[in-house]
Amino acid sequence: MRYLRPLLPGSLGFIFLLSSAEFFQLTLVNGLCQLCLFLVVVCIPIWRTGRMSYVDIGWPWGLVLLGIAAYYLSEGYWARSLLVSVALIVVGLRMGLGALNLWRLGYLNKEFSRYQYQRIRWSDEGKENVALALQVDAISQGLANASFLALPIFILVTNKSLEISVFEIVGFFVWLIAFLLESVADFQKQKFLRAMKKAGRRREVCNVGLWRYCRHPNYFFEWMVWNGFVIASMPSLLLLKSEVSTVVWYLLAAGLLFTSRQMYTTLVYDTGAVPSEYFSLEKRPGYRHYQDTTNRFFPGPVRRSLGD
């Protein structure tokens, strides 16, 4: 059971959406798309190579498929559906094209550090069947695309109202700013790494630009991208209150909160900040000082360390 536990949230979310008349068709089509994509792009390569890094290709391209399915199967106001679908597709394309470029350059021939950390975690949990654990973790990310990450998108594209509310405007504004700043953070990091490589100082800590205010601005703004979708979906959720049972409505509301919480947990603890810092502490002598003076996830002012 401990091997299959990561599948539980996504499985329950998928079953819930599939059992809902409002979202049945969207859930079924998207679920089949995610299944085919992850089987070919993620699960089979993982089985053949023993490396989980292929998830970095499958997950964002799964978002692209989700966006396409959401638009073409939308029963809501076309402009709203187009906006949210394009926003999601853009998110997926940015990461998906980047992942394909890494694959083209051969970076996927070696396991990414965050997935190396998974093996340490599995060992601590007594999971000795690494092949099974790899597949379960990969499938759990496909299930995320088919369940709680799909939820705010589905709620938005089923809204037939022709009126765009203030909350929707705020939500998409949050999405836009977060998307731009996440891209800026990635650009700043790559520029810094190239400069340090050229100078022969590979072990330096990136603390420039947005990285001066938190240690993982890219993860923070990715989280805010999804919070933008959640905020934008609130008016559509309120309209659903008269169309679904009270129990279903509260489950949908709880699901939206879970979307934000699960993305935070993933980006901080599962495959984000914590795994990244485990290896950064080993490789970069100045990283401990960086931890002492800079917030991990939420941006804030630089602190004075005890040694300063």
N, C-alpha and C positions, 0 to 999 in steps of 0.2 A: 504493500500500500504506500510506503514511503516514496517509492519510485514514481507512482502515479499521482501523488498529491498536487504537483504543479498544474495538472490538467483540470483540476476541479473547478476553479473559478470560471475559466473559459467555457468548459462543458456546460455548467449550469446556466451561464449567460446565453449560450447558443440555444440550449433547449427552451429557455424562457422566451427568447425572441421567436423561435420557430413555432412555438405554441400560440403566439399572438396573431390574430387575424390581420391586424394592421401591418405587421412586418413579415408575414410568412414568406411571401414571394421574394422579397429583398434578401431575407436571411438565407433562404434555400439557395438562390442563385449565387450570392456572395460566398456562402459556405462551400459550394462546389468549386467555385473559382479558386478559393484559398487552398482547398484540398489538392486540386490539380497542380497549382503553382508550387506548393510546398513539397509535394511528392517528388516532382521533377527537379526543382531547383535547389531544394534544401535536404530532404530526407535521403534521397538516393546518393547525392554527393557526400553527405555525412557518413553514410554506411560504407561507401567505398574508400574514403580517406581518413575517417576518424577525426575530422575537424569540424567544429561547429560554426566556423566563421561564415559559412554559406548562408546562415540566417540573415546576415547583413545585406544579402541580395534579395532574399525572399520576402523579408518583412516590408521594406519600402515598396517593392513592386506589388505586394499585396494591397497596400494602400491605394496604389494606382488603380488596380482592378476594382477595389471597393468604391472608389470615386466614380469610375465608369458605370458600374452596375447601379449605383445610387441614382445617377442622372437618368439613365435610360429606363429604369423601372420606377422612376418617381411618379407619384400621383399628386404631388403638391404643386404650388405655384412655380412655374418654370424658371423664373429669374432667381428665386431663392435656391432652387435645386441646382441651377447652373453655377451659382456663386459658391456654394459649399462644395460641390463636386470638383470644381476647378481648384479651389483652395486645397483640397485634400490631394488631388493629383499633383499639384505643384510640390507639396510636401514630400510625397513619395518619389517624384522624379528627382528632386534635389539629392536625396540620399541614395536612391536607386542607381542613378547615373554615376554617382561617386563610387558606389560599391562595385559597379561593373568596371570602372576604370582601375580600381585596386586589383580586381581579378585579372584584368588585361596585363597589368604590370607585374603580376606574379605574387602580390602580397598575400593572397589567400592560400599560397602553398605552405604558409606557416600559420599556426593558430594564433589569433589575436589574444592579447594578454588578458582581456576581460573573460574570455572563454577558458583560458588556462586556469584562471582563478576558480572557475566552476568546478574543476577537478579537485582543487583543494577543499572546496566546500563539500563536495560529494564524499570525499574521504572522511571528513569530519562527521558527516551524517551516516557513515557506514554503508554508503552506496558503492559496492565493489564492481557492479556490472556497468562499466562506463559506456558501453555501446548502447545499452537501454536508456541510461540517463541522458545521453546525447539526443536520442530520438525524442524522448519525452519533452525535454526542454525546447527542442525545435518545434514540435507539434503545439506546445503551449503558446508559442508566439503566433502560430497560424490561427489558433483558436482565439487569440486576442483580437486579431483582425476580423474574426467572424462574430465576435460577441461584444464586449464592452467598448472597444474602440469604434465599432460600427454603430453603437447605440445613439450617440448624439447626431451622427450623420443621418441615420434612418428617421429620427424624430424630426429633423429639419426638412427632409425632402418629402415628408408626408403632409406637411403643413400647406393647406390650400389657400390660406389667407393671402390676399393681394397686398396687404399692408406690411411694410417692413418696420418692425418696432425699434425703439431706442436700444433695448437690450441686444437685439441682433446687430445693430450698428456698432455698439460697444464691443460685442464679442468678436466681430470680424476685424475691428480696429486692433483689439488685443492680439488676434491672430497675426495680422499684418506686421505689427511692430515686433512681435516675438519672432516671427519667421525671419525678418530682416536682421535682427540682432543675433539670432542663432547663426545666420550665414556670416555675419561680420565676425563673430567669435571664431568660427572655423577658419575664416580667412586669416585672421590675426595669428592664430596658432600655427597655421601652415607657413606663413611668412616668417614667423619667429624661428621655427624649426629649420627652415631653409637657410636663414641667416646664420644660425648657430652651427649648422653643418658646414657651411662655407668657411666659417671662422675656426673650425676644428674644436668646437665647444658643445658637443652633443649632449652633455649631461646637465646643461643649464635648465633652470625652471622658467617656464613661460609665465611672466607676471606683468605683461604689457596690455594696454587697452582694457577691454572688458575683463581680462584675466587678472587685473589688479584688484578687482572688487569682489570676485569670488573665484574659487578654484575650478569651477565647472560651469562657466556661463553658457556654454553650448547646451548642456543638459537642462539648466534652469529654463532657458528660453524654449527648448523643445517641450518641456512641461507646460509652459505658458501657451504654446501653440494649441495644445489640447484643451487647456482651460478656456481658450478663446472659443473653441467649438462648443464646449459645455455651456458657457455663458450665452452664446448665440442661440442655443437650443431651448433655453428656458421658456420663452414665449410660446414656442411650439408645444412644449410639454404642458403648459397651462391650458392650451386649447384642447389637448387630448383628454383633459379631465372629464369632459362631458361625453366622451366617446368610448371610454374603457371603464372597467370596474374600478372601484376605489383601491382594491388590493393591487391590481395591475398598475394603476397610476403611481402608487407609492413605491412599488418595486422599480418602476422606470426612473423615478426621482432618485431612489437609492442607487440605481445603476449608474446614473450620471455622476454622483458623488464618488462612486467606486472607480469610475474611469479616471478621475483626477488623482485619487489616492493610489491606484495601481500604477499609473504612469510615474508618480513620485517615487514609489517603492522601487520600481524597476530602474529608474534613472539614478537613484541614490545607492540602493543596496544590491540589486540583482546583477545588472550588467553595466552599471554606470560608475558613479564616483568611488564607491568602496573598492571594487576590483581594480580600478585604475590606480588608486593611491597605494594599494598594496605593493605594486611593482615600482611605482614612482619613488617610494621610500627606499627601495633597494638600489635603484639606478641613479638617482639624482641627490647628491649630497645636500643641496640647499632646500630640499622639499620639506623637511621638518620645520624649518624656519617659515617657509611659505604657509604651512598648516597653522602655525602659531599666530600668524599675522593676518590671515585672509579667511573669510567665511568659506565653508565648503560648498554650499548650494545657493543660498539666498544672498544676493549682492548686498554689500555693505561697506562702510569705510575700513581702511586698512588699520589694523590694531598694532600697538607696540608689543613686541615680544618681551618676555621676562629678561632676556639677555641683552636687550637694547639699553 
